[in-house]
Amino acid sequence: MNSVNQDFLRGTLRTIVLRLLAQHGRMYGYEITQAVKTRTEGELVLTFGALYPVLHKLEQEGLLVTQTEEADGRLRKYYALTPAGTKTVDRKITEFERFAHLMRLLLKPSSSWSVGQ
């Protein structure tokens, strides 16, 4: 993945994580990274170094809870939304969609726009 995609990913990571958890109920870290990779056909690769600080921050903010379970002889930490996290998902998606709309307005050619109007 090029650095431009990495910059975009960093700015939207909270929204991505919240949305995936809303869709799947609960997930562990590797599962989240693979979901991002699969859904984007490998175009976006989420590293653990980027993911885990976001997961910890969302947990500290009360948007996520964790549950540790043993799987294949190893402990696996699952993340799930709290009620506050569930409420936050729709707001974050709306904010992102609004931002994307504004970016499209800024980036599309327009003959009627000029500085100072």
PyMOL commands that set and color helices and strands:
alter all, ss='L'
color gray80, all
select helices_A, chain A and resi 3-24+29-39+48-60+83-107
alter helices_A, ss='H'
color red, helices_A
select strands_A, chain A and resi 26-28+64-71+74-81
alter strands_A, ss='S'
color yellow, strands_A
deselect
rebuild
show_as cartoon
